[in-house]
Amino acid sequence: MSFFQRIKRPGIVKLHPAHILLLGFLALIIIGTLLFMIPAATKDRHHLSLIDALFEATSAVCVTGLAVVDTGTTFTLFGQIVLLALIQVGGWGFMTSGILMFIVMGRRIGYKQRMLLQESMNAFSLQGIIQLLKRVIVITLIVEAIGAVALSIRWAQEMSVGKAVYYGIFHSISAFNNAGFGLEADSLMKWVGDPTVNIVITGLFIVGGIGFFVIADVFEKKKITKISLHTKIVLAFTLLLNVGSTVLIFALEYHNPATLGSLSTGDKWWAAYFQGVVTRTAGFNSIDISQMTLSSLVLMMGLMFIGASPGSTGGGIKVTTFAILILTLWAVVTNKEDINIFKRRIPSSLVFRALSIAVSGVIFIFVIFFLLTITEPGAEMHLIAFETVSAFGTVGMSAGLTADLSPWGKILITIMMFIGRVGPLTMAFALAIHSKKANLRYAEEKILIG
């Protein structure tokens, strides 16, 4: 009898699918923590402390990228492979990886498993959910393979072939899953103006960040006029945010000698583009984040909060949630009853759901930020805020505070990464429950707002 059947037996506590997913992520984190504590995982053969191992495992499973130790110099090949495995499973999601194992073993996928998979992938319906999962796996492997080959060819020009291939595979998996883990201490700063590295890495995390539904929809429909409203909104707002953030980073950092100021005009644009688009999804960096202007850090916090797209490997409240909030605001300002885009009307239920996800995100961030001001009394406020939002958005970008966190600070950021991966997602699952309509409605009365 499977786990999914046992939880429905009489006398055993029944779990909502969201709770099962949450427990699944917790199980992966615990396994990763134990593996990182094995002496063979670290080069000095001294295992990581429990807090550091938990932090690294959570960051990998939640595809965040924040790290309290340097990946390249701390972990052995075994430790790095464990890290990659956690990133891949975390990027796919607990249920996607679990159902994949069922398929490999030839097990039948029942209704309950399909329902859990639907919740995990945030799919519209159960119809075709297994086919969608197979597409997700195929798309992932193809895109990661292409990225690995391209990066390997480029890096083979400056390092041994074996090292170049390993670097290519590691960074391709990390980028596509929006994890942001790298093997160099300065991330990708060595290749700040390199077209190949910039295009391949950004291409990987952009594709991983727009979501598998969008990729499948574009390939199936082929014509822009036939794609779904979801795909249109994701592509339109992703393009808008990417272009806007690139231009703003370029303008804000143009004269900063510690970031773009010392670069050529061409390299300035490459760095601005990379840092502008990476902020919403992955935690790589091609310039020193700790030296960026305060205005740039504030802009990046906003982008990290928005995050990637539903059904993707990225975090945040999701670009569609942000789009609905902006469209709702516009409808209120223009005194319109309906929220319309691309000649389609957004249902009010989605507006409430988007508002709930955004508000819950703000509350989570505020609580962790407040607690960090207590545990990290010597840290600057904007650095604490940046680290908190980065963890919530599972971005993994740091302005330099992560390595100096106290033990309690590490625990709080670990909690924030977990919340960022499953918190808003769990909220969306809970809101998606088909509850019965109440038979009783109370009298309406207005209150003053604004």
C-alpha positions in Angstrom: 0.0 0.0 0.0 1.4 3.3 -1.0 1.9 6.4 1.1 -0.9 8.2 -0.8 -3.3 5.3 0.0 -2.3 5.1 3.7 -3.1 8.7 4.4 -6.7 8.1 3.4 -7.3 5.1 5.6 -9.8 5.5 8.5 -8.1 6.5 11.7 -5.2 8.1 10.0 -5.0 11.9 9.7 -6.1 13.0 6.2 -3.6 15.4 4.7 -4.4 18.1 2.1 -2.3 17.8 -1.0 -0.5 21.1 0.0 0.6 19.4 3.3 1.9 16.4 1.5 4.0 18.6 -0.8 5.3 20.5 2.1 6.3 17.3 3.9 7.9 16.1 0.7 10.1 19.2 0.5 11.0 18.8 4.2 12.0 15.2 3.6 14.3 16.2 0.7 15.9 18.9 2.9 16.5 16.5 5.7 18.1 13.9 3.3 20.3 16.7 1.8 21.3 17.9 5.3 22.4 14.5 6.3 24.4 13.9 3.1 26.1 17.3 3.5 27.2 16.3 7.0 29.0 13.2 5.7 32.8 13.9 5.9 33.2 12.7 2.2 31.0 15.7 1.1 33.7 18.3 2.0 37.3 18.6 0.8 38.7 19.1 4.3 36.9 15.9 5.5 35.3 17.9 8.3 31.6 17.7 7.9 29.5 20.9 7.8 27.8 21.9 11.0 24.1 21.0 11.3 23.0 24.6 10.7 25.3 25.1 7.7 24.3 21.8 6.2 20.6 22.6 6.7 21.1 26.0 5.1 22.8 24.6 2.0 20.3 21.7 1.6 17.4 24.1 1.9 18.9 26.5 -0.5 19.5 23.7 -3.0 16.0 22.0 -2.7 14.3 25.4 -2.8 16.5 26.3 -5.8 17.6 29.5 -4.1 21.4 29.7 -4.4 22.2 31.5 -1.1 25.3 29.8 0.4 27.2 30.1 3.7 30.2 28.2 2.2 31.9 28.5 -1.1 30.6 25.6 -3.4 33.8 25.2 -5.4 36.3 25.1 -2.6 34.2 23.5 0.1 32.5 20.5 -1.5 34.1 17.4 -3.0 32.8 16.0 -6.3 30.4 13.9 -4.2 29.2 16.9 -2.3 28.7 18.9 -5.6 26.8 16.0 -7.2 24.5 15.8 -4.1 24.0 19.6 -4.5 23.1 19.1 -8.2 20.7 16.3 -7.4 18.9 18.4 -4.8 18.7 21.3 -7.3 17.3 19.1 -10.1 14.7 17.4 -7.8 13.8 20.8 -6.2 13.5 22.4 -9.6 11.1 19.8 -10.8 9.3 19.7 -7.6 8.7 16.9 -5.1 5.7 15.4 -6.8 7.1 15.6 -10.3 10.2 13.7 -9.2 8.1 11.2 -7.3 5.7 10.5 -10.2 8.7 10.2 -12.5 10.0 7.4 -10.2 6.6 5.7 -10.4 6.8 5.8 -14.2 10.3 4.4 -14.3 9.3 1.5 -12.1 6.3 0.8 -14.2 3.8 1.7 -11.4 0.3 2.8 -12.2 -0.4 6.4 -11.6 -3.8 6.7 -9.8 -6.2 9.5 -9.4 -4.8 10.7 -6.1 -1.3 10.9 -7.5 -2.6 12.8 -10.5 -4.4 15.2 -8.3 -1.3 15.8 -6.2 0.7 16.3 -9.4 -1.8 18.8 -10.6 -1.4 20.7 -7.3 2.4 20.5 -7.5 2.6 21.8 -11.1 -0.2 24.3 -10.6 -1.9 22.9 -13.6 -5.3 24.0 -14.8 -6.8 20.5 -14.8 -6.1 16.7 -14.5 -6.5 16.1 -18.2 -3.2 15.3 -19.8 -1.3 15.9 -16.6 1.0 12.8 -17.1 1.7 13.9 -20.7 2.6 17.3 -19.3 4.9 15.8 -16.8 6.7 13.8 -19.6 7.1 17.0 -21.6 8.5 18.7 -18.5 11.2 16.0 -18.2 12.0 16.0 -21.9 12.2 19.8 -22.1 14.4 19.9 -19.0 16.9 17.4 -20.3 17.0 18.8 -23.8 17.5 22.4 -22.7 20.0 21.5 -20.0 22.0 19.4 -22.5 22.1 22.2 -25.1 23.2 24.6 -22.4 25.9 22.2 -21.1 27.3 21.7 -24.6 27.4 25.4 -25.4 29.1 26.3 -22.1 31.5 23.4 -22.3 32.7 24.4 -25.8 33.2 28.0 -24.6 35.1 27.1 -21.3 37.2 24.5 -23.1 39.1 27.5 -24.6 40.5 28.4 -21.2 40.5 25.2 -19.1 40.9 21.5 -19.6 38.2 19.7 -21.5 37.2 17.6 -18.5 36.9 20.6 -16.3 35.1 22.5 -19.0 32.5 19.8 -19.5 31.9 19.5 -15.7 31.6 23.3 -15.4 29.1 23.3 -18.4 26.9 20.6 -16.9 27.0 22.1 -13.4 26.1 25.6 -14.5 23.5 24.5 -17.0 21.6 22.5 -14.4 22.0 25.3 -11.9 20.9 28.0 -14.3 17.9 26.2 -15.8 16.5 25.4 -12.4 17.1 29.0 -11.3 19.3 27.9 -8.5 22.3 30.3 -9.0 24.9 28.0 -7.5 28.3 28.4 -9.2 31.8 26.9 -8.9 33.7 30.1 -8.8 33.8 32.3 -5.6 32.8 35.4 -7.6 30.0 33.6 -9.5 30.3 34.7 -13.2 32.2 38.0 -12.8 35.2 36.6 -14.8 32.9 36.5 -17.9 31.0 39.8 -17.3 31.4 40.8 -21.0 31.5 37.4 -22.6 28.6 37.1 -25.1 28.4 33.2 -25.0 28.3 32.9 -21.2 25.8 35.8 -20.9 23.5 34.5 -23.6 23.6 30.8 -22.6 23.2 31.4 -18.9 20.4 34.0 -19.2 18.7 31.9 -21.9 18.7 28.9 -19.5 17.2 30.7 -16.5 14.7 32.7 -18.6 13.4 29.5 -20.2 13.3 27.8 -16.9 11.6 30.8 -15.4 8.8 31.3 -17.9 7.3 27.9 -17.0 6.8 24.6 -18.7 3.2 25.4 -19.6 4.3 28.4 -21.6 7.0 26.5 -23.4 4.6 23.6 -24.3 1.9 26.1 -25.3 4.3 28.0 -27.7 5.6 24.8 -29.3 2.1 23.3 -29.7 0.2 26.4 -30.9 3.2 27.9 -32.9 1.1 31.0 -33.8 1.0 33.9 -31.3 -2.7 34.4 -32.0 -3.5 30.9 -30.8 -1.6 30.8 -27.5 -3.4 30.9 -24.2 -4.0 34.1 -22.2 -1.7 32.8 -19.5 1.2 32.5 -22.1 0.5 35.9 -23.5 0.6 37.6 -20.1 3.7 35.7 -19.0 5.6 36.6 -22.2 4.4 40.2 -22.3 5.2 41.0 -18.7 8.5 39.0 -18.7 9.6 41.1 -21.8 8.5 44.3 -20.1 10.3 43.6 -16.8 13.5 42.3 -18.5 13.8 45.3 -20.8 12.9 47.8 -18.1 15.3 46.3 -15.5 18.1 46.2 -18.0 17.7 49.9 -18.9 17.4 51.0 -15.3 20.4 49.0 -14.1 22.4 50.5 -16.9 21.4 54.0 -16.0 21.7 53.6 -12.2 25.2 51.9 -12.3 26.7 53.7 -15.4 29.0 55.9 -13.3 29.6 53.5 -10.4 33.3 52.6 -10.7 32.8 49.5 -8.5 30.3 48.0 -10.9 29.7 49.3 -14.5 31.8 52.4 -14.4 35.2 50.8 -15.3 33.7 48.6 -18.1 33.5 49.4 -21.8 30.2 50.5 -23.2 29.6 47.0 -24.7 30.4 45.3 -21.4 28.2 47.8 -19.5 25.2 46.6 -21.6 26.1 42.9 -21.1 26.4 43.4 -17.3 23.2 45.5 -17.1 21.3 43.0 -19.1 22.6 40.0 -17.1 22.0 41.7 -13.7 18.6 43.0 -14.8 17.1 39.7 -15.9 18.8 37.4 -13.4 17.3 39.3 -10.4 13.8 37.9 -10.9 14.9 34.2 -11.0 18.5 33.0 -10.4 21.2 34.1 -8.1 24.2 34.4 -10.4 26.0 37.7 -10.7 28.5 39.2 -13.2 29.2 42.3 -11.1 29.8 42.8 -7.4 26.3 43.1 -5.8 27.6 44.5 -2.5 29.0 47.5 -4.4 25.8 48.4 -6.3 24.0 51.7 -5.4 21.1 51.6 -2.9 18.6 52.5 -5.7 19.7 49.5 -7.7 19.3 47.2 -4.7 15.8 48.6 -4.1 14.9 48.0 -7.7 16.3 44.4 -7.5 14.3 43.7 -4.3 11.1 44.6 -6.2 12.1 42.3 -9.1 12.9 39.5 -6.7 9.6 39.9 -5.0 7.8 39.5 -8.4 9.9 36.5 -9.3 9.3 34.1 -12.2 6.2 32.4 -13.7 3.8 29.7 -12.3 4.8 26.2 -13.0 8.4 27.2 -13.4 11.7 26.6 -11.5 11.6 30.2 -10.2 10.1 31.8 -7.1 8.5 35.0 -6.0 4.8 35.8 -6.0 5.0 35.1 -9.8 4.7 37.4 -12.7 1.0 36.6 -13.4 0.1 37.6 -9.8 1.9 40.9 -10.4 0.1 41.3 -13.7 -3.3 40.8 -12.1 -2.5 43.2 -9.3 -1.4 45.9 -11.9 -4.5 45.3 -14.0 -6.8 45.4 -11.0 -5.2 48.7 -10.0 -5.7 50.1 -13.5 -9.4 49.0 -13.5 -10.0 50.8 -10.2 -8.2 53.9 -11.3 -10.2 54.0 -14.6 -13.5 53.1 -12.8 -14.0 49.8 -14.7 -15.9 46.9 -13.2 -14.1 44.2 -15.3 -10.4 43.5 -15.4 -9.5 43.0 -19.1 -6.4 42.2 -21.1 -5.9 40.9 -24.6 -9.7 41.0 -25.1 -10.3 38.6 -22.2 -11.8 39.2 -18.8 -10.0 38.0 -15.6 -12.4 36.3 -13.1 -12.7 37.9 -9.7 -11.7 34.7 -8.0 -8.2 35.0 -9.5 -8.0 38.6 -8.3 -8.7 37.5 -4.7 -6.1 34.7 -5.1 -3.4 37.0 -6.4 -4.1 39.5 -3.7 -3.9 36.8 -1.0 -0.5 35.5 -2.4 1.0 39.0 -2.5 -0.2 40.0 1.0 1.0 36.7 2.5 4.3 37.3 0.8 4.6 40.8 2.3 3.7 39.4 5.8 6.3 36.6 5.6 9.0 39.1 4.5 8.1 41.6 7.2 8.1 39.0 10.0 11.5 37.5 9.0 13.0 40.9 8.3 11.9 42.1 11.8 13.4 39.0 13.5 16.6 39.5 11.6 17.0 43.0 12.9 17.1 41.4 16.3 19.5 38.6 15.5 21.8 40.7 13.3 22.0 44.0 15.3 25.2 45.2 13.5 23.9 44.7 10.0 22.6 47.6 7.8 18.9 47.6 7.3 19.0 47.6 3.5 21.3 44.5 3.6 18.9 42.7 5.9 16.0 43.6 3.6 17.8 42.5 0.5 18.8 39.2 2.0 15.2 38.5 3.2 13.6 39.3 -0.2 16.2 37.3 -2.0 15.4 34.3 0.2 11.7 34.7 -0.2 12.0 35.0 -4.0 14.3 31.9 -4.0 16.7 34.1 -6.0 19.9 33.5 -4.0 21.5 36.9 -4.6 23.4 38.3 -1.7 24.7 41.8 -1.0 27.3 40.3 1.3 25.4 39.5 4.5 24.9 35.7 4.1 28.4 34.7 5.1 28.3 36.9 8.2 24.9 35.7 9.5 24.7 34.5 13.1 23.4 31.0 13.7 19.9 32.3 14.4 20.1 34.5 11.3 21.0 31.4 9.2 18.0 29.6 10.7 15.7 32.5 9.8 16.9 32.8 6.3 16.5 29.0 6.0 12.9 29.4 7.1 12.4 32.2 4.6 13.8 30.1 1.7 11.4 27.3 2.6 8.5 29.7 2.9 9.4 31.2 -0.4 9.3 27.8 -2.1 6.2 26.4 -0.5 4.5 29.4 1.3 2.8 31.3 -1.5 2.4 28.0 -3.4 0.7 26.4 -0.4 -1.5 29.5 -0.1 -2.5 29.0 -3.8 -3.3 25.4 -3.2 -5.5 26.2 -0.2 -7.3 28.9 -2.2 -7.8 26.4 -5.0 -9.9 24.0 -2.9 -13.4 23.6 -4.2 -15.3 24.6 -1.1 -19.1 24.6 -0.8 -20.8 27.8 -1.1 -22.3 29.1 2.1 -26.1 28.9 2.4 -26.1 32.0 4.6 -25.0 35.5 3.5 -24.8 38.3 6.0 -26.1 41.8 5.5 -23.7 44.1 3.6 -22.2 47.2 5.2 -19.6 49.5 4.0 -16.5 50.7 5.8 -14.1 53.6 5.1 -10.9 52.7 3.3 -8.1 54.7 1.7 
